[in-house]
Structures are given as C-alpha cells and as structure tokens.
Amino acid sequence: MIRVRRKRVCFFCQSGMDYIDFKEEKLLLRYVTEQGKIIPRHTSGTCAKHQRQLAQAIKRARHLALIPFVTDFTR
Amino acid sequence: MAIYESIVILDSLIPPKEIDSAMDRFSALITENNGKVRQVEKWGKKRLAYEIQKKQYGFYASIEFEGEGNIPVILESEYNYNDNVLRYLTYRYDKYKLKAMASETPAVNKAEKVEPKKKPVIDIESEEPEKTDFENNDIEAEADSDETVEENKE
C-alpha cells in the first residue's frame, strides 16, 4: 500500500511573513525539538528560503539566551 | 550607511543608574563615530534560558543605529571591556528586515527621518506582547512524520 502524503505548505509563506524575528521565542520554539535541535525542513514543511532565515533566527536567539541550546532530561 | 541593532545582556544585579549610564556610554560611542542612534529600547529584566556566568537573570537592552562598519567593532571592544555585559549581539539589518520595516510602518520611518535627534525610550514592560495566530495552529508535520517523532522520544 502506498501511503498518500498530504502536501505540506510552508507556514511562513502561508501567513505572508517576510521576516522571521529572532525575538519571537514562542514562534521559534515550534521549530525546535524537545531537546532544542532545529527541525529539518522535510519534517516541518518549511520552504528553503524561510528555513535559512529560521535557522539564522534560532541561532541568534540561542546566543542571547532566549531559547536553550540543549534541554537536559534528568533520569 | 547601514542600519544595525545591538542587543546587550547586562548584569541584573547592578543598580538602574549604572544601567542607564552604560547605555548612555554606548550611545555616545555611536554618535562620536559619526553614527546616528535611531532607538534605545530597554526590554527589562528577563530570565535567561541557561546560566551565563552563574547568573539566572539578565537585563536586556537594545540600540538601533545607523552608521558605518567601524562602529560594531568599537562597540564590541567596549562590551568586552565592560564587566557588566554578560552577552551581546550586533547585527546588520538584512534585506528581509528592511523590506518588512518599509512595508510595516512607512509613516513612522518618514517621521524619524524628519526628527533624527529624537531618542525615544520605550519601556517594554508596560506594553502588552503582540498576540500572533501561530499559537492556535498546530504544526501539521506531526501527523505525517511518525518516524522522527518516535526517534526524538527515545
């Protein structure tokens, strides 16, 4: 059986967002995993143009301690 | 002349007077080197996402300025010299940011050009953060990417 994949659309293209601001922590946190890694675009569906900007924004936000580099899970 | 923004995290334990004097010093450095301060913004005391120099909290402040490329270098040396600066980030506005600025508030930009000496200080604590609609829309990817989600859980 071939699983039919729903086509994902880039959230930023859809909402008409030109510039991704690194000060919006909540927005950026949607695009990192629980551990704090950047979600690849084949998973999130972000287009190449916006993924580049997003990666830049996440790295800047991490540097300014707005979002964590890593989140540790103590077991 | 390019537009830059410089964000500094200052030690939150120092008195507010010292924060003001430090910000004045940075602004003075910009104007001394033929730069133009557009906006000084104090974000206030915020919790850091991780500890910096064993500190949990920091005082965020940003300066938006116009100038040549030598100013970020001068600012950087000043930041390194100042012990109260925990972290800093100076970046140049790229074409996307400039485009967003132009489309967002063309009237405000014109007003700023008419009165360049005005230095608005905005207290961000009094303002309510803008609500965006992205919080409501769940990420669509979750349903489709079962494999990656499982990997993360492990």
gemmi code that builds the backbone of each chain (N, CA, C; Angstrom):
import gemmi

chains = {
    "A": [
        ("MET", (0.839, -1.211, 0.000), (0.000, 0.000, 0.000), (0.869, 1.254, 0.000)),
        ("ILE", (0.534, 2.115, -0.878), (1.277, 3.382, -0.917), (0.539, 4.400, -0.057)),
        ("ARG", (1.273, 4.908, 0.902), (0.672, 5.894, 1.790), (0.678, 7.257, 1.106)),
        ("VAL", (-0.507, 7.814, 0.967), (-0.595, 9.104, 0.283), (-0.231, 10.202, 1.278)),
        ("ARG", (0.763, 10.963, 0.910), (1.237, 12.033, 1.797), (0.507, 13.316, 1.473)),
        ("ARG", (0.058, 13.943, 2.519), (-0.578, 15.243, 2.345), (0.527, 16.260, 2.088)),
        ("LYS", (0.279, 17.137, 1.123), (1.321, 18.107, 0.818), (1.336, 19.195, 1.890)),
        ("ARG", (2.528, 19.406, 2.431), (2.660, 20.431, 3.467), (3.017, 21.765, 2.829)),
        ("VAL", (2.475, 22.790, 3.426), (2.789, 24.132, 2.926), (3.576, 24.857, 4.003)),
        ("CYS", (4.508, 25.674, 3.541), (5.335, 26.442, 4.456), (4.458, 27.425, 5.242)),
        ("PHE", (4.570, 27.369, 6.563), (3.749, 28.224, 7.426), (4.021, 29.699, 7.156)),
        ("PHE", (5.287, 30.029, 6.910), (5.662, 31.430, 6.743), (5.178, 31.983, 5.410)),
        ("CYS", (5.187, 31.116, 4.371), (4.671, 31.540, 3.063), (3.161, 31.760, 3.162)),
        ("GLN", (2.510, 30.840, 3.885), (1.055, 30.895, 4.011), (0.610, 32.160, 4.732)),
        ("SER", (1.321, 32.468, 5.819), (0.922, 33.631, 6.604), (1.495, 34.931, 6.062)),
        ("GLY", (2.285, 34.820, 4.986), (2.820, 36.025, 4.349), (3.837, 36.755, 5.197)),
        ("MET", (4.618, 35.975, 5.951), (5.627, 36.563, 6.826), (6.929, 36.730, 6.044)),
        ("ASP", (7.379, 37.961, 5.910), (8.601, 38.207, 5.141), (9.850, 37.960, 5.970)),
        ("TYR", (9.764, 38.415, 7.208), (10.959, 38.404, 8.044), (10.693, 37.614, 9.327)),
        ("ILE", (11.583, 36.706, 9.658), (11.436, 35.920, 10.882), (12.293, 36.573, 11.958)),
        ("ASP", (11.625, 37.080, 12.975), (12.329, 37.810, 14.021), (12.787, 36.850, 15.112)),
        ("PHE", (14.062, 36.954, 15.483), (14.581, 36.032, 16.498), (14.103, 36.381, 17.906)),
        ("LYS", (13.416, 37.508, 18.050), (12.924, 37.884, 19.375), (11.615, 37.167, 19.724)),
        ("GLU", (10.971, 36.569, 18.720), (9.726, 35.838, 18.982), (10.064, 34.410, 19.397)),
        ("GLU", (10.249, 34.237, 20.683), (10.701, 32.931, 21.173), (9.666, 31.838, 20.927)),
        ("LYS", (8.395, 32.202, 21.132), (7.338, 31.195, 21.023), (7.257, 30.608, 19.619)),
        ("LEU", (7.447, 31.485, 18.634), (7.412, 31.038, 17.245), (8.584, 30.102, 16.965)),
        ("LEU", (9.755, 30.483, 17.447), (10.957, 29.689, 17.182), (10.885, 28.333, 17.884)),
        ("LEU", (10.283, 28.313, 19.065), (10.222, 27.059, 19.819), (9.379, 26.003, 19.109)),
        ("ARG", (8.524, 26.428, 18.185), (7.747, 25.448, 17.413), (8.643, 24.711, 16.428)),
        ("TYR", (9.774, 25.300, 16.099), (10.647, 24.720, 15.085), (11.915, 24.111, 15.662)),
        ("VAL", (11.908, 23.848, 16.955), (12.989, 23.066, 17.559), (12.362, 21.878, 18.288)),
        ("THR", (13.150, 20.809, 18.398), (12.647, 19.625, 19.084), (12.662, 19.863, 20.594)),
        ("GLU", (12.193, 18.869, 21.323), (12.195, 18.985, 22.780), (13.605, 19.162, 23.319)),
        ("GLN", (14.548, 18.555, 22.601), (15.943, 18.655, 23.039), (16.553, 20.005, 22.672)),
        ("GLY", (15.914, 20.725, 21.756), (16.440, 22.019, 21.337), (17.096, 21.998, 19.973)),
        ("LYS", (16.951, 20.888, 19.254), (17.541, 20.822, 17.903), (16.603, 21.451, 16.879)),
        ("ILE", (17.177, 22.012, 15.815), (16.376, 22.613, 14.758), (15.700, 21.502, 13.955)),
        ("ILE", (14.385, 21.617, 13.745), (13.648, 20.600, 13.000), (13.949, 20.749, 11.504)),
        ("PRO", (14.346, 19.668, 10.831), (14.660, 19.754, 9.405), (13.429, 20.097, 8.574)),
        ("ARG", (13.662, 20.666, 7.422), (12.521, 21.174, 6.673), (11.681, 20.082, 6.022)),
        ("HIS", (12.258, 18.875, 5.852), (11.409, 17.803, 5.313), (10.389, 17.343, 6.341)),
        ("THR", (10.639, 17.687, 7.598), (9.684, 17.341, 8.655), (8.674, 18.459, 8.883)),
        ("SER", (9.191, 19.683, 8.929), (8.304, 20.796, 9.270), (7.573, 21.351, 8.050)),
        ("GLY", (8.114, 21.093, 6.847), (7.466, 21.579, 5.639), (7.813, 23.000, 5.279)),
        ("THR", (8.751, 23.607, 5.999), (9.160, 24.977, 5.701), (9.916, 25.025, 4.369)),
        ("CYS", (9.715, 26.071, 3.596), (10.409, 26.192, 2.310), (11.864, 26.596, 2.552)),
        ("ALA", (12.682, 26.387, 1.549), (14.130, 26.592, 1.698), (14.463, 28.022, 2.112)),
        ("LYS", (13.765, 28.952, 1.494), (14.027, 30.370, 1.755), (13.778, 30.709, 3.224)),
        ("HIS", (12.653, 30.199, 3.738), (12.331, 30.524, 5.120), (13.131, 29.684, 6.112)),
        ("GLN", (13.503, 28.471, 5.708), (14.296, 27.631, 6.610), (15.657, 28.267, 6.875)),
        ("ARG", (16.227, 28.894, 5.859), (17.516, 29.588, 6.030), (17.387, 30.714, 7.046)),
        ("GLN", (16.325, 31.496, 6.887), (16.098, 32.609, 7.821), (15.808, 32.095, 9.218)),
        ("LEU", (15.046, 30.994, 9.268), (14.644, 30.419, 10.551), (15.872, 29.925, 11.319)),
        ("ALA", (16.776, 29.243, 10.600), (17.980, 28.710, 11.239), (18.819, 29.851, 11.814)),
        ("GLN", (18.948, 30.915, 11.030), (19.693, 32.099, 11.472), (19.061, 32.681, 12.738)),
        ("ALA", (17.720, 32.784, 12.719), (16.995, 33.370, 13.847), (17.158, 32.517, 15.105)),
        ("ILE", (17.085, 31.182, 14.941), (17.214, 30.292, 16.092), (18.612, 30.415, 16.699)),
        ("LYS", (19.618, 30.509, 15.838), (20.994, 30.604, 16.337), (21.221, 31.909, 17.083)),
        ("ARG", (20.620, 32.977, 16.582), (20.758, 34.264, 17.278), (20.039, 34.240, 18.619)),
        ("ALA", (18.856, 33.645, 18.641), (18.079, 33.575, 19.877), (18.795, 32.724, 20.923)),
        ("ARG", (19.460, 31.668, 20.468), (20.211, 30.826, 21.392), (21.364, 31.609, 22.015)),
        ("HIS", (22.036, 32.384, 21.195), (23.186, 33.155, 21.676), (22.768, 34.139, 22.756)),
        ("LEU", (21.572, 34.723, 22.601), (21.097, 35.708, 23.567), (20.314, 35.065, 24.719)),
        ("ALA", (20.403, 33.764, 24.855), (19.749, 33.021, 25.948), (18.233, 33.202, 25.956)),
        ("LEU", (17.645, 33.400, 24.776), (16.181, 33.475, 24.690), (15.595, 32.068, 24.607)),
        ("ILE", (16.284, 31.191, 23.888), (15.890, 29.776, 23.842), (17.120, 28.934, 24.175)),
        ("PRO", (16.922, 27.752, 24.734), (18.085, 26.970, 25.162), (18.822, 26.290, 24.008)),
        ("PHE", (20.101, 26.069, 24.209), (20.881, 25.287, 23.249), (20.458, 23.826, 23.350)),
        ("VAL", (20.422, 23.327, 24.578), (20.004, 21.941, 24.833), (19.097, 21.922, 26.055)),
        ("THR", (18.203, 20.977, 26.054), (17.385, 20.767, 27.247), (17.714, 19.386, 27.786)),
        ("ASP", (18.154, 19.343, 29.003), (18.536, 18.061, 29.592), (17.331, 17.409, 30.253)),
        ("PHE", (17.217, 16.113, 30.043), (16.201, 15.354, 30.756), (16.928, 14.499, 31.791)),
        ("THR", (16.721, 14.834, 33.029), (17.395, 14.038, 34.057), (16.563, 12.780, 34.332)),
        ("ARG", (17.251, 11.655, 34.320), (16.529, 10.398, 34.516), (16.885, 9.789, 35.853)),
    ],
    "B": [
        ("MET", (25.506, 53.953, 4.383), (25.177, 53.786, 5.807), (24.171, 52.653, 5.966)),
        ("ALA", (24.528, 51.728, 6.792), (23.637, 50.599, 7.052), (22.994, 50.758, 8.418)),
        ("ILE", (21.917, 50.038, 8.616), (21.247, 50.062, 9.917), (21.662, 48.807, 10.683)),
        ("TYR", (22.019, 49.014, 11.934), (22.418, 47.903, 12.791), (21.545, 47.891, 14.037)),
        ("GLU", (21.520, 46.736, 14.683), (20.923, 46.683, 16.014), (21.883, 45.941, 16.922)),
        ("SER", (22.065, 46.489, 18.092), (22.971, 45.896, 19.058), (22.189, 45.581, 20.323)),
        ("ILE", (22.215, 44.328, 20.724), (21.491, 43.915, 21.924), (22.513, 43.477, 22.966)),
        ("VAL", (22.350, 43.980, 24.184), (23.273, 43.595, 25.255), (22.494, 43.010, 26.416)),
        ("ILE", (23.092, 42.022, 27.051), (22.542, 41.500, 28.300), (23.461, 41.996, 29.405)),
        ("LEU", (22.901, 42.841, 30.272), (23.676, 43.388, 31.378), (23.348, 42.608, 32.654)),
        ("ASP", (24.242, 42.697, 33.592), (24.021, 42.080, 34.899), (22.794, 42.722, 35.541)),
        ("SER", (21.816, 41.898, 35.961), (20.576, 42.476, 36.509), (20.741, 42.934, 37.953)),
        ("LEU", (21.867, 42.593, 38.571), (22.054, 42.940, 39.985), (22.601, 44.360, 40.182)),
        ("ILE", (23.090, 44.980, 39.121), (23.635, 46.334, 39.263), (22.483, 47.340, 39.358)),
        ("PRO", (22.688, 48.483, 40.036), (21.604, 49.462, 40.186), (21.179, 50.050, 38.843)),
        ("PRO", (19.891, 50.480, 38.743), (19.373, 51.014, 37.481), (20.154, 52.209, 36.946)),
        ("LYS", (20.740, 52.976, 37.875), (21.534, 54.133, 37.445), (22.703, 53.691, 36.580)),
        ("GLU", (23.340, 52.614, 36.987), (24.512, 52.132, 36.234), (24.098, 51.598, 34.874)),
        ("ILE", (22.904, 51.012, 34.817), (22.402, 50.520, 33.527), (22.220, 51.703, 32.577)),
        ("ASP", (21.601, 52.784, 33.110), (21.383, 53.977, 32.286), (22.708, 54.564, 31.815)),
        ("SER", (23.673, 54.625, 32.741), (24.952, 55.234, 32.370), (25.675, 54.383, 31.330)),
        ("ALA", (25.541, 53.060, 31.449), (26.168, 52.176, 30.466), (25.536, 52.365, 29.094)),
        ("MET", (24.193, 52.493, 29.076), (23.505, 52.676, 27.794), (23.876, 54.023, 27.180)),
        ("ASP", (24.004, 55.051, 28.037), (24.414, 56.363, 27.539), (25.814, 56.302, 26.942)),
        ("ARG", (26.668, 55.538, 27.601), (28.051, 55.408, 27.133), (28.072, 54.761, 25.739)),
        ("PHE", (27.258, 53.706, 25.558), (27.225, 53.034, 24.256), (26.676, 53.974, 23.183)),
        ("SER", (25.611, 54.718, 23.540), (25.019, 55.659, 22.574), (26.017, 56.748, 22.207)),
        ("ALA", (26.779, 57.207, 23.226), (27.759, 58.263, 22.983), (28.838, 57.775, 22.022)),
        ("LEU", (29.244, 56.508, 22.199), (30.266, 55.941, 21.313), (29.796, 55.947, 19.865)),
        ("ILE", (28.517, 55.661, 19.670), (27.973, 55.615, 18.308), (27.989, 57.012, 17.696)),
        ("THR", (27.497, 57.994, 18.452), (27.426, 59.366, 17.903), (28.827, 59.958, 17.697)),
        ("GLU", (29.773, 59.566, 18.563), (31.152, 60.051, 18.394), (31.739, 59.606, 17.064)),
        ("ASN", (31.344, 58.408, 16.633), (31.912, 57.855, 15.404), (30.993, 58.060, 14.189)),
        ("ASN", (30.344, 59.219, 14.168), (29.501, 59.625, 13.040), (28.331, 58.683, 12.784)),
        ("GLY", (27.863, 58.069, 13.839), (26.680, 57.225, 13.714), (25.454, 57.985, 14.193)),
        ("LYS", (24.304, 57.389, 13.962), (23.066, 58.046, 14.362), (22.223, 57.038, 15.142)),
        ("VAL", (21.910, 57.366, 16.399), (21.098, 56.460, 17.203), (19.644, 56.632, 16.803)),
        ("ARG", (19.001, 55.538, 16.411), (17.594, 55.599, 15.997), (16.660, 55.318, 17.152)),
        ("GLN", (17.035, 54.344, 17.970), (16.138, 53.937, 19.048), (16.920, 53.219, 20.147)),
        ("VAL", (16.614, 53.563, 21.383), (17.174, 52.826, 22.519), (16.005, 52.174, 23.233)),
        ("GLU", (16.087, 50.872, 23.393), (14.959, 50.140, 23.955), (15.439, 49.314, 25.137)),
        ("LYS", (14.688, 49.397, 26.246), (15.037, 48.563, 27.398), (13.980, 47.481, 27.538)),
        ("TRP", (14.392, 46.257, 27.360), (13.429, 45.153, 27.432), (13.117, 44.821, 28.886)),
        ("GLY", (14.038, 45.122, 29.763), (13.833, 44.826, 31.178), (14.519, 43.549, 31.607)),
        ("LYS", (14.272, 43.193, 32.860), (14.900, 42.012, 33.435), (14.174, 40.755, 32.952)),
        ("LYS", (14.941, 39.818, 32.441), (14.341, 38.587, 31.930), (15.123, 37.389, 32.439)),
        ("ARG", (14.427, 36.283, 32.511), (15.100, 35.046, 32.906), (15.858, 34.496, 31.708)),
        ("LEU", (17.087, 34.092, 31.923), (17.897, 33.539, 30.846), (17.527, 32.068, 30.629)),
        ("ALA", (17.612, 31.635, 29.390), (17.269, 30.246, 29.082), (18.309, 29.288, 29.659)),
        ("TYR", (19.504, 29.784, 29.866), (20.555, 28.986, 30.513), (21.451, 29.947, 31.278)),
        ("GLU", (22.199, 29.415, 32.204), (23.041, 30.273, 33.044), (24.195, 30.869, 32.249)),
        ("ILE", (24.424, 32.178, 32.465), (25.604, 32.824, 31.894), (26.377, 33.410, 33.067)),
        ("GLN", (27.608, 33.024, 33.204), (28.466, 33.446, 34.327), (27.745, 33.210, 35.665)),
        ("LYS", (27.125, 32.055, 35.785), (26.430, 31.626, 37.010), (25.224, 32.516, 37.341)),
        ("LYS", (24.686, 33.230, 36.350), (23.560, 34.120, 36.627), (22.304, 33.618, 35.929)),
        ("GLN", (21.174, 33.720, 36.656), (19.897, 33.220, 36.132), (19.142, 34.312, 35.373)),
        ("TYR", (19.368, 35.576, 35.768), (18.618, 36.679, 35.180), (19.560, 37.678, 34.516)),
        ("GLY", (19.019, 38.377, 33.530), (19.814, 39.401, 32.864), (18.927, 40.566, 32.484)),
        ("PHE", (19.535, 41.728, 32.330), (18.789, 42.917, 31.905), (19.072, 43.131, 30.422)),
        ("TYR", (18.007, 43.027, 29.610), (18.169, 43.152, 28.157), (17.950, 44.598, 27.721)),
        ("ALA", (18.790, 45.060, 26.818), (18.610, 46.397, 26.245), (19.114, 46.372, 24.816)),
        ("SER", (18.495, 47.176, 23.969), (18.922, 47.192, 22.571), (19.063, 48.619, 22.060)),
        ("ILE", (20.001, 48.800, 21.144), (20.209, 50.097, 20.492), (20.122, 49.875, 18.986)),
        ("GLU", (19.272, 50.647, 18.353), (19.190, 50.600, 16.891), (19.914, 51.826, 16.367)),
        ("PHE", (20.853, 51.635, 15.470), (21.607, 52.796, 14.988), (21.977, 52.666, 13.522)),
        ("GLU", (22.317, 53.803, 12.961), (22.778, 53.866, 11.576), (24.255, 54.216, 11.611)),
        ("GLY", (25.020, 53.647, 10.725), (26.429, 54.020, 10.723), (27.255, 53.144, 9.811)),
        ("GLU", (28.565, 53.379, 9.855), (29.495, 52.609, 9.027), (29.921, 51.351, 9.788)),
        ("GLY", (30.672, 50.513, 9.107), (31.045, 49.220, 9.669), (32.028, 49.267, 10.820)),
        ("ASN", (32.649, 50.455, 11.054), (33.626, 50.517, 12.145), (32.955, 50.563, 13.515)),
        ("ILE", (31.688, 50.988, 13.559), (31.011, 51.158, 14.842), (30.811, 49.817, 15.576)),
        ("PRO", (30.333, 48.752, 14.901), (30.205, 47.476, 15.604), (31.517, 47.000, 16.225)),
        ("VAL", (32.630, 47.279, 15.559), (33.938, 46.853, 16.077), (34.254, 47.611, 17.363)),
        ("ILE", (33.983, 48.938, 17.328), (34.248, 49.770, 18.506), (33.352, 49.352, 19.670)),
        ("LEU", (32.086, 49.096, 19.350), (31.138, 48.675, 20.389), (31.585, 47.362, 21.025)),
        ("GLU", (32.052, 46.464, 20.173), (32.470, 45.141, 20.657), (33.597, 45.260, 21.667)),
        ("SER", (34.569, 46.119, 21.369), (35.692, 46.277, 22.297), (35.219, 46.890, 23.609)),
        ("GLU", (34.225, 47.787, 23.507), (33.663, 48.392, 24.718), (32.925, 47.347, 25.562)),
        ("TYR", (32.166, 46.480, 24.874), (31.422, 45.423, 25.567), (32.385, 44.475, 26.285)),
        ("ASN", (33.469, 44.142, 25.618), (34.438, 43.229, 26.221), (35.113, 43.861, 27.433)),
        ("TYR", (35.271, 45.181, 27.370), (35.939, 45.897, 28.452), (35.024, 46.018, 29.664)),
        ("ASN", (33.718, 46.168, 29.404), (32.740, 46.361, 30.474), (32.408, 45.016, 31.135)),
        ("ASP", (32.619, 44.939, 32.437), (32.397, 43.670, 33.136), (30.919, 43.352, 33.339)),
        ("ASN", (30.060, 44.361, 33.252), (28.634, 44.139, 33.487), (27.926, 43.512, 32.292)),
        ("VAL", (28.584, 43.497, 31.143), (27.967, 42.933, 29.938), (28.175, 41.422, 29.942)),
        ("LEU", (27.062, 40.689, 30.026), (27.155, 39.229, 30.029), (27.264, 38.692, 28.606)),
        ("ARG", (26.474, 39.257, 27.709), (26.396, 38.781, 26.334), (26.011, 39.950, 25.445)),
        ("TYR", (26.410, 39.910, 24.193), (25.977, 40.953, 23.267), (25.799, 40.362, 21.885)),
        ("LEU", (25.003, 41.039, 21.085), (24.819, 40.630, 19.684), (24.577, 41.880, 18.851)),
        ("THR", (25.429, 42.104, 17.881), (25.245, 43.224, 16.959), (25.056, 42.643, 15.576)),
        ("TYR", (23.996, 43.040, 14.918), (23.765, 42.504, 13.580), (23.258, 43.603, 12.662)),
        ("ARG", (23.531, 43.391, 11.390), (23.122, 44.342, 10.373), (21.768, 43.913, 9.842)),
        ("TYR", (20.882, 44.869, 9.618), (19.562, 44.532, 9.081), (19.720, 44.015, 7.655)),
        ("ASP", (19.196, 42.832, 7.410), (19.286, 42.270, 6.063), (18.108, 42.773, 5.221)),
        ("LYS", (18.098, 42.332, 3.962), (17.092, 42.867, 3.028), (15.667, 42.523, 3.455)),
        ("TYR", (15.501, 41.355, 4.122), (14.158, 40.953, 4.539), (13.632, 41.872, 5.637)),
        ("LYS", (14.529, 42.180, 6.588), (14.148, 43.049, 7.704), (13.814, 44.458, 7.182)),
        ("LEU", (14.644, 44.950, 6.264), (14.424, 46.298, 5.716), (13.102, 46.355, 4.966)),
        ("LYS", (12.817, 45.251, 4.245), (11.574, 45.190, 3.486), (10.372, 45.175, 4.431)),
        ("ALA", (10.505, 44.372, 5.504), (9.419, 44.283, 6.486), (9.197, 45.635, 7.158)),
        ("MET", (10.312, 46.330, 7.448), (10.214, 47.646, 8.082), (9.519, 48.648, 7.169)),
        ("ALA", (9.881, 48.598, 5.885), (9.320, 49.553, 4.930), (7.829, 49.339, 4.741)),
        ("SER", (7.423, 48.050, 4.710), (6.001, 47.759, 4.480), (5.164, 47.966, 5.738)),
        ("GLU", (5.801, 47.739, 6.905), (5.064, 47.829, 8.155), (4.628, 49.259, 8.480)),
        ("THR", (5.607, 50.124, 8.668), (5.290, 51.489, 9.111), (6.038, 52.522, 8.263)),
        ("PRO", (5.536, 52.777, 7.056), (6.202, 53.783, 6.230), (6.079, 55.191, 6.811)),
        ("ALA", (4.966, 55.453, 7.498), (4.738, 56.782, 8.055), (5.715, 57.074, 9.199)),
        ("VAL", (5.945, 56.046, 10.033), (6.824, 56.236, 11.184), (8.261, 56.484, 10.733)),
        ("ASN", (8.682, 55.723, 9.693), (10.041, 55.905, 9.197), (10.276, 57.312, 8.680)),
        ("LYS", (9.273, 57.852, 8.012), (9.400, 59.211, 7.494), (9.522, 60.199, 8.646)),
        ("ALA", (8.733, 59.955, 9.683), (8.744, 60.852, 10.839), (10.113, 60.834, 11.526)),
        ("GLU", (10.725, 59.650, 11.561), (12.039, 59.543, 12.187), (13.088, 60.310, 11.412)),
        ("LYS", (12.953, 60.291, 10.089), (13.935, 60.997, 9.265), (13.854, 62.511, 9.467)),
        ("VAL", (12.646, 63.001, 9.713), (12.470, 64.436, 9.923), (13.102, 64.861, 11.246)),
        ("GLU", (12.909, 64.032, 12.279), (13.476, 64.381, 13.588), (14.530, 63.346, 13.969)),
        ("PRO", (15.725, 63.501, 13.487), (16.732, 62.481, 13.758), (17.308, 62.524, 15.162)),
        ("LYS", (17.200, 63.688, 15.834), (17.845, 63.800, 17.141), (16.988, 63.239, 18.270)),
        ("LYS", (15.771, 62.909, 17.940), (14.868, 62.388, 18.958), (15.280, 60.965, 19.339)),
        ("LYS", (15.337, 60.722, 20.631), (15.703, 59.380, 21.109), (14.553, 58.808, 21.910)),
        ("PRO", (13.673, 58.064, 21.300), (12.557, 57.505, 22.067), (13.016, 56.332, 22.929)),
        ("VAL", (12.660, 56.383, 24.187), (12.967, 55.274, 25.083), (11.649, 54.579, 25.417)),
        ("ILE", (11.567, 53.343, 25.009), (10.312, 52.615, 25.184), (10.477, 51.603, 26.307)),
        ("ASP", (9.571, 51.648, 27.235), (9.582, 50.669, 28.315), (8.730, 49.485, 27.898)),
        ("ILE", (9.380, 48.367, 27.679), (8.661, 47.235, 27.090), (7.772, 46.529, 28.106)),
        ("GLU", (8.053, 46.743, 29.386), (7.260, 46.048, 30.403), (5.811, 46.527, 30.407)),
        ("SER", (5.638, 47.818, 30.072), (4.292, 48.380, 30.104), (3.465, 47.937, 28.898)),
        ("GLU", (4.165, 47.566, 27.824), (3.431, 47.172, 26.628), (3.051, 45.698, 26.695)),
        ("GLU", (1.901, 45.420, 26.143), (1.498, 44.021, 26.097), (2.072, 43.369, 24.855)),
        ("PRO", (2.600, 42.150, 24.982), (3.158, 41.494, 23.805), (2.078, 41.201, 22.761)),
        ("GLU", (2.479, 41.341, 21.515), (1.518, 41.138, 20.434), (1.111, 39.675, 20.356)),
        ("LYS", (-0.157, 39.479, 20.120), (-0.623, 38.100, 20.001), (-0.619, 37.695, 18.541)),
        ("THR", (-0.017, 36.586, 18.273), (0.022, 36.092, 16.902), (-0.810, 34.826, 16.809)),
        ("ASP", (-1.220, 34.544, 15.606), (-2.136, 33.419, 15.441), (-1.441, 32.071, 15.353)),
        ("PHE", (-0.109, 32.073, 15.370), (0.557, 30.796, 15.181), (0.378, 29.851, 16.358)),
        ("GLU", (0.015, 30.413, 17.514), (-0.143, 29.549, 18.675), (-1.340, 28.611, 18.515)),
        ("ASN", (-2.329, 29.091, 17.788), (-3.535, 28.280, 17.617), (-3.343, 27.148, 16.614)),
        ("ASN", (-2.627, 27.467, 15.539), (-2.437, 26.453, 14.508), (-1.376, 25.464, 14.952)),
        ("ASP", (-1.751, 24.252, 15.063), (-0.763, 23.239, 15.428), (0.073, 22.906, 14.216)),
        ("ILE", (1.260, 22.447, 14.518), (2.150, 22.113, 13.409), (1.571, 20.900, 12.686)),
        ("GLU", (1.500, 21.023, 11.372), (0.885, 19.957, 10.595), (1.793, 18.754, 10.455)),
        ("ALA", (3.064, 19.025, 10.634), (4.046, 17.986, 10.367), (3.914, 16.798, 11.304)),
        ("GLU", (3.415, 17.045, 12.488), (3.405, 15.998, 13.500), (2.698, 14.729, 13.035)),
        ("ALA", (1.576, 14.903, 12.347), (0.802, 13.759, 11.906), (1.561, 12.936, 10.877)),
        ("ASP", (2.282, 13.617, 10.017), (2.923, 12.928, 8.906), (4.246, 12.262, 9.277)),
        ("SER", (4.927, 12.802, 10.230), (6.282, 12.314, 10.479), (6.325, 11.491, 11.756)),
        ("ASP", (5.737, 10.315, 11.673), (5.698, 9.443, 12.840), (7.094, 8.977, 13.222)),
        ("GLU", (7.892, 8.715, 12.197), (9.219, 8.146, 12.447), (10.079, 9.106, 13.273)),
        ("THR", (10.111, 10.353, 12.846), (11.010, 11.300, 13.515), (10.564, 11.585, 14.936)),
        ("VAL", (9.252, 11.610, 15.129), (8.747, 11.895, 16.468), (9.163, 10.787, 17.428)),
        ("GLU", (9.055, 9.543, 16.933), (9.438, 8.416, 17.771), (10.914, 8.467, 18.120)),
        ("GLU", (11.705, 8.847, 17.148), (13.144, 8.939, 17.381), (13.459, 9.918, 18.511)),
        ("ASN", (12.745, 11.014, 18.486), (13.000, 12.043, 19.487), (12.645, 11.572, 20.889)),
        ("LYS", (11.596, 10.751, 20.952), (11.160, 10.298, 22.256), (12.206, 9.399, 22.893)),
        ("GLU", (12.830, 8.594, 22.038), (13.877, 7.708, 22.543), (15.030, 8.525, 23.088)),
    ],
}
model = gemmi.Model(1)
for chain_id, residues in chains.items():
    chain = gemmi.Chain(chain_id)
    for i, (resn, *xyz) in enumerate(residues, 1):
        res = gemmi.Residue()
        res.name, res.seqid = resn, gemmi.SeqId(i, " ")
        for name, pos in zip(("N", "CA", "C"), xyz):
            atom = gemmi.Atom()
            atom.name, atom.element = name, gemmi.Element(name[0])
            atom.pos, atom.b_iso = gemmi.Position(*pos), 0.0
            res.add_atom(atom)
        chain.add_residue(res)
    model.add_chain(chain)
structure = gemmi.Structure()
structure.add_model(model)
structure.setup_entities()
